[in-house]
Amino acid sequence: MKLLAKFSLMFTVVFGIGLAITAMLAYRRLQEDARTEVRDQARLMMEAMRGVRDYTTNQLKPLLNRLQERDHTFLPQTVPAFAATQNFNFVRMRFPDYNYREASLNPTNPIDRAVAWEADIITAFRNTPNMAQLTGERESATGRSLFFAQPIRAPAPCLECHSVPENAPPAMLAVYGTANGFGWKQDSVIAAQIVSVPMDVPLRMADNSFRQLLIYLVGVLLVSLLVLNLALYFMIARPVGLLSHMADQISLGKTDIPELPIRGGDEIAQLAGSFNRMRRSLVAAMKMLADDDKDDE
């Protein structure tokens, strides 16, 4: 195997190992960054829904209460959970992979009743009063899912309708009955806001970023190998090849070949200079031998 081929193979192996290690570390980092980005997006959506709840409570409900009192009806638009959920349904038109729930163990509307994994989140908030949020992953029917949750506590105004059925508006009882949504305690955790996203969303983001990074790394590797091969050819392989060719010619008795050019002061240049001196010494010695032979004659 030629010298240039050996160097190329060595650089390919070293760069290949470095590329594999870099790719492995980058893949892990990109996956974690993708999860962080999704959590940040979920947190932003959560705050948006909290804003909808506050707007409904402070702005819409006082206006709609007058309409309810006048018509003796119950408007679900006055319920913050209803407003937030309906608002998020419009968001899902553009982001169908995201899901938002205000799950409760004792909801007024049965549709908001927590399933098993949601109930575990609510229980965790109840058992840890200082916990402000909870993030995790779970197995779902469609695969692994990432969720972000925050607790919902019962403020004093909520107890006007949710303490005992007797205090609730008759119109609300006519819609939802008296079996659910009562017995709430002030400042107790009654539900949880939960934004969930299938894991294929962050994983797909990480995979796309990883493929782009891998293309860039392979491109840099190929260009680096090409530049190194050219540098090795002109700085080492070519001069050594010229030395080898001169040695072959001299071994065949050809001493009229031109001297090697000397460029720079590196080891290759020093070797070429030494080889030129050796050639001159050899030519001089052969000439002296030839002259001695003539004198003997």
C-alpha positions as CSV (number, residue, x, y, z in Angstrom):
1,M,0.0,0.0,0.0
2,K,1.3,3.4,-1.0
3,L,2.2,6.0,1.6
4,L,-0.7,8.4,0.6
5,A,-3.2,5.5,0.8
6,K,-2.0,4.6,4.3
7,F,-2.3,8.2,5.5
8,S,-5.8,8.4,3.9
9,L,-6.9,5.2,5.6
10,M,-5.6,6.5,8.9
11,F,-7.3,9.8,8.6
12,T,-10.5,8.1,7.5
13,V,-10.5,5.8,10.6
14,V,-9.7,8.7,13.0
15,F,-12.2,11.1,11.5
16,G,-14.8,8.3,11.3
17,I,-14.5,7.5,15.0
18,G,-14.7,11.2,15.8
19,L,-17.7,11.6,13.6
20,A,-19.5,8.6,15.3
21,I,-18.8,10.0,18.8
22,T,-19.9,13.5,17.7
23,A,-23.0,12.2,16.1
24,M,-24.0,10.1,19.2
25,L,-23.5,13.1,21.5
26,A,-25.3,15.5,19.1
27,Y,-28.2,13.1,18.7
28,R,-28.8,12.9,22.5
29,R,-28.4,16.7,22.8
30,L,-30.8,17.4,19.9
31,Q,-33.4,15.0,21.4
32,E,-33.2,16.8,24.8
33,D,-33.3,20.2,23.1
34,A,-36.4,19.1,21.2
35,R,-38.1,18.0,24.4
36,T,-37.2,21.3,26.0
37,E,-38.6,23.3,23.1
38,V,-41.9,21.3,23.2
39,R,-42.2,21.8,26.9
40,D,-41.6,25.6,26.4
41,Q,-44.3,25.6,23.7
42,A,-46.7,23.7,26.0
43,R,-45.9,26.1,28.9
44,L,-46.7,29.0,26.5
45,M,-50.0,27.4,25.5
46,M,-50.8,26.7,29.2
47,E,-50.3,30.4,30.0
48,A,-52.5,31.4,27.1
49,M,-55.3,29.2,28.4
50,R,-54.8,30.6,31.9
51,G,-55.2,34.0,30.4
52,V,-58.4,32.9,28.8
53,R,-59.6,31.7,32.1
54,D,-58.8,35.0,33.8
55,Y,-60.4,37.0,31.0
56,T,-63.6,34.9,31.3
57,T,-63.7,35.3,35.1
58,N,-63.0,39.0,35.2
59,Q,-64.5,40.3,32.0
60,L,-67.1,38.0,30.4
61,K,-68.7,36.4,33.4
62,P,-70.0,39.7,35.0
63,L,-71.6,40.6,31.7
64,L,-73.1,37.2,31.0
65,N,-74.4,36.9,34.6
66,R,-76.9,39.7,33.8
67,L,-78.1,37.8,30.8
68,Q,-78.4,34.6,32.8
69,E,-80.4,36.4,35.5
70,R,-82.7,38.0,33.0
71,D,-83.4,34.8,31.1
72,H,-83.1,32.4,34.0
73,T,-80.7,30.3,32.0
74,F,-77.2,28.9,32.4
75,L,-74.5,29.9,29.9
76,P,-71.4,27.5,29.9
77,Q,-69.4,30.4,28.5
78,T,-69.2,31.8,32.0
79,V,-67.2,28.8,33.1
80,P,-63.4,29.4,32.8
81,A,-62.7,25.7,32.0
82,F,-65.3,25.7,29.2
83,A,-63.9,28.9,27.7
84,A,-60.3,27.7,27.8
85,T,-61.2,24.3,26.3
86,Q,-63.2,25.8,23.5
87,N,-60.5,28.3,22.8
88,F,-57.9,25.6,22.5
89,N,-60.1,23.7,20.1
90,F,-59.4,26.5,17.6
91,V,-55.7,26.3,18.3
92,R,-55.9,22.5,17.5
93,M,-57.0,23.4,14.0
94,R,-53.4,24.5,13.4
95,F,-51.7,22.2,15.9
96,P,-53.6,19.0,15.8
97,D,-50.9,17.1,17.7
98,Y,-51.4,19.1,20.8
99,N,-54.2,18.3,23.3
100,Y,-55.5,20.4,26.2
101,R,-57.6,19.1,29.1
102,E,-58.9,20.5,32.4
103,A,-59.3,17.2,34.1
104,S,-61.0,16.9,37.5
105,L,-61.8,14.2,39.9
106,N,-65.2,15.8,40.7
107,P,-66.2,17.8,37.6
108,T,-69.5,19.6,37.0
109,N,-69.4,18.4,33.4
110,P,-68.8,14.6,33.2
111,I,-66.8,15.2,30.0
112,D,-64.0,16.7,32.2
113,R,-63.7,13.7,34.5
114,A,-60.1,12.6,34.8
115,V,-58.9,9.3,33.5
116,A,-56.4,7.2,35.4
117,W,-53.2,8.9,34.4
118,E,-54.8,12.4,34.8
119,A,-56.1,11.4,38.2
120,D,-52.5,10.5,39.2
121,I,-51.4,14.0,38.3
122,I,-54.1,15.6,40.3
123,T,-53.3,13.4,43.3
124,A,-49.6,14.4,43.0
125,F,-50.6,18.0,43.1
126,R,-52.8,17.4,46.2
127,N,-50.0,15.5,48.0
128,T,-47.4,18.1,47.2
129,P,-49.1,21.5,47.8
130,N,-45.9,23.5,46.8
131,M,-45.7,21.8,43.4
132,A,-46.5,24.4,40.7
133,Q,-46.1,22.2,37.6
134,L,-45.4,18.7,36.5
135,T,-43.8,17.4,33.4
136,G,-43.3,13.8,32.3
137,E,-43.8,11.1,29.7
138,R,-46.3,8.3,29.5
139,E,-47.4,5.5,27.2
140,S,-50.6,6.1,25.3
141,A,-52.7,4.2,22.8
142,T,-50.9,6.1,20.0
143,G,-47.4,5.8,21.5
144,R,-45.3,7.7,24.0
145,S,-46.6,11.1,24.9
146,L,-45.1,14.1,26.7
147,F,-47.3,16.1,29.1
148,F,-47.1,19.4,31.0
149,A,-49.5,20.1,33.8
150,Q,-50.4,22.8,36.3
151,P,-52.9,22.6,39.3
152,I,-56.2,24.4,39.4
153,R,-57.3,25.5,42.8
154,A,-60.8,26.6,43.9
155,P,-60.9,30.3,44.7
156,A,-63.6,31.7,46.9
157,P,-65.9,32.8,44.0
158,C,-66.1,29.2,42.8
159,L,-67.7,28.1,46.1
160,E,-70.8,30.1,45.3
161,C,-71.8,27.4,42.9
162,H,-69.7,24.4,43.9
163,S,-69.9,24.2,47.7
164,V,-73.4,22.5,48.0
165,P,-76.1,22.0,45.4
166,E,-78.5,24.3,47.4
167,N,-76.2,27.3,46.6
168,A,-75.9,26.6,42.9
169,P,-78.0,28.4,40.3
170,P,-81.1,26.4,39.4
171,A,-80.3,26.8,35.7
172,M,-77.0,25.1,36.3
173,L,-78.6,22.3,38.2
174,A,-81.0,21.8,35.3
175,V,-78.1,21.3,32.9
176,Y,-75.7,19.3,35.0
177,G,-77.7,17.9,37.9
178,T,-76.7,17.7,41.6
179,A,-74.5,14.6,41.5
180,N,-71.2,16.2,40.4
181,G,-69.1,19.3,40.9
182,F,-69.9,20.0,44.6
183,G,-68.1,19.7,47.9
184,W,-65.2,21.8,46.7
185,K,-63.0,23.4,49.4
186,Q,-61.4,26.9,49.1
187,D,-57.8,26.8,47.7
188,S,-57.9,23.0,47.4
189,V,-56.7,21.3,44.1
190,I,-59.8,20.5,42.2
191,A,-58.4,19.9,38.7
192,A,-55.3,20.1,36.6
193,Q,-54.6,21.9,33.3
194,I,-52.8,19.3,31.1
195,V,-51.2,19.9,27.7
196,S,-50.1,16.7,26.1
197,V,-48.1,16.1,22.9
198,P,-47.2,12.8,21.2
199,M,-43.5,12.1,21.6
200,D,-43.1,11.7,17.8
201,V,-43.3,15.5,17.6
202,P,-40.1,16.3,19.5
203,L,-38.5,13.1,18.2
204,R,-39.3,14.1,14.6
205,M,-37.8,17.5,15.3
206,A,-34.7,16.0,16.7
207,D,-34.4,13.5,13.8
208,N,-34.7,16.3,11.2
209,S,-32.1,18.4,13.0
210,F,-29.8,15.4,13.3
211,R,-30.0,14.5,9.6
212,Q,-29.1,18.0,8.7
213,L,-26.2,18.1,11.2
214,L,-25.0,14.7,9.9
215,I,-25.0,15.9,6.3
216,Y,-22.9,18.9,7.4
217,L,-20.5,16.8,9.4
218,V,-20.0,14.3,6.5
219,G,-19.5,17.2,4.1
220,V,-16.8,18.7,6.4
221,L,-15.2,15.3,6.7
222,L,-15.0,14.7,3.0
223,V,-13.6,18.2,2.3
224,S,-11.1,17.8,5.2
225,L,-9.9,14.4,3.8
226,L,-9.5,16.0,0.3
227,V,-7.5,18.9,1.6
228,L,-5.3,16.7,3.7
229,N,-4.7,14.3,0.9
230,L,-3.7,17.1,-1.4
231,A,-1.4,18.6,1.3
232,L,0.1,15.1,1.9
233,Y,0.6,14.6,-1.8
234,F,2.5,17.8,-2.4
235,M,4.3,18.0,0.9
236,I,5.2,14.4,1.6
237,A,4.2,11.8,-1.0
238,R,5.4,13.6,-4.1
239,P,8.9,14.5,-2.7
240,V,9.3,11.0,-1.3
241,G,8.3,9.6,-4.6
242,L,11.0,11.7,-6.3
243,L,13.5,10.5,-3.8
244,S,12.5,6.9,-4.5
245,H,12.7,7.4,-8.3
246,M,16.2,9.0,-8.0
247,A,17.3,6.0,-5.8
248,D,16.0,3.6,-8.4
249,Q,17.8,5.4,-11.3
250,I,21.1,5.6,-9.3
251,S,20.8,1.9,-8.4
252,L,20.7,1.2,-12.2
253,G,23.8,3.2,-12.8
254,K,22.2,6.3,-14.1
255,T,24.1,9.3,-12.5
256,D,23.2,12.0,-15.0
257,I,19.7,12.6,-13.5
258,P,19.0,16.1,-12.3
259,E,19.2,17.0,-8.6
260,L,16.0,17.1,-6.5
261,P,14.6,20.6,-5.9
262,I,14.9,21.8,-2.2
263,R,12.0,23.9,-0.9
264,G,11.8,25.0,2.7
265,G,13.7,23.7,5.7
266,D,11.6,20.7,6.9
267,E,12.7,17.1,7.2
268,I,11.7,16.3,3.6
269,A,13.8,19.2,2.3
270,Q,16.8,18.1,4.5
271,L,16.4,14.6,3.2
272,A,16.4,15.8,-0.4
273,G,19.6,17.9,0.3
274,S,21.3,14.9,1.9
275,F,20.3,12.7,-1.1
276,N,21.7,15.3,-3.5
277,R,25.0,15.4,-1.6
278,M,25.1,11.6,-1.6
279,R,24.5,11.6,-5.3
280,R,27.3,14.1,-5.9
281,S,29.6,12.1,-3.7
282,L,28.7,8.9,-5.5
283,V,29.3,10.6,-8.9
284,A,32.7,11.9,-7.7
285,A,33.7,8.5,-6.3
286,M,32.8,6.8,-9.6
287,K,34.8,9.4,-11.5
288,M,37.8,8.9,-9.3
289,L,37.6,5.1,-9.9
290,A,37.4,5.7,-13.6
291,D,40.5,8.0,-13.5
292,D,42.4,5.4,-11.5
293,D,41.5,2.7,-14.1
294,K,42.9,4.9,-16.9
295,D,46.2,5.5,-14.9
296,D,46.6,1.8,-14.5
297,E,46.4,1.3,-18.2
